[in-house]
């Protein structure tokens, strides 16, 4: 997977500390999420973080949210497999 999309991220032009907030509701975390919503590579960023279990805000989500998404995806896949059997 090419990582060239990273060069287009809005986060490249901002303070990296914004994307590694302490606590889920911090001011920095909220700013990072707003930036992510406007970012042209948000979906690529989220895919990368999901695949690599990154820490911090990636694709507008934190680690806990991505863990929840992974669980939901795995459960969907298991149910789809059961339907085929």
N, C-alpha and C positions, 0 to 999 in steps of 0.2 A: 504494500500500500504506500503510495507516494504521500509525502508529508508537505508538499508544496502549498497546500491550502493554508497551512499555518502562517505563511507569509502575508496572507490577506486578512488575518484576524484583527479585529479592532483592539484586542488585548495587547497587540504588539506596540501600540501607540500609547499605552497607559501604564500606570504603576502596577507591577506584578503583585504587590501586596494586596491589592483589591480582590484578587482571585483566590486568596488563601486566608479568609477571615477566621477569626476565633469565635466560635459560636454561630449558630444558624441564622440568627436574626440581626446580625451586626450591620451597621451602616455600610461598611465596605462590601459585605456580601450582597446587599440590596443594589448597590451601584453596579457591581459586577454583573448581576443578573439583568439589569437594564441594558448594559452594554451588549451583553450576549443576545438579547432579543433583537437588537439592531444590526447584529453582525452578519455579513454575507456568507460566512462559513459555519454558522451555528450547528447545522446538522452534521457536517463532517467532524466538527469538534466533539459533539456528543457521541458520535459513533466511535471515535478514537478513544474517548474516555471510557466508554462501555467495554471496549475490547481490552483495554490496558489497565483497568482499575486504578485510574489516576486519582489523586487527592486534590481537593480544592474545587473551585467552580469551573466547570467545563461544559460548554454547550448550554449554559443557563441552569445547570443542575449541580447539586453537591453529591458527596459520596453516598449518603443515605438514600437519596432519591434515585441514584443510579442503581444501587443494590436492589431497591424495590422494583425498578423497571426490569432488571435482569431476572428477578424471581418471577415476575408476571410473564415475561417472554418464555421462560423455561416451562411454566405451568401451561401456557398456551400450546407449546410444542408437544408436551406430553399428552395433553387432551387430544390434539390433532392426530397423534400417532395412535392413540387408543381407538379413535373413530375409524381408522383405516384397517384395524385388525379385526 
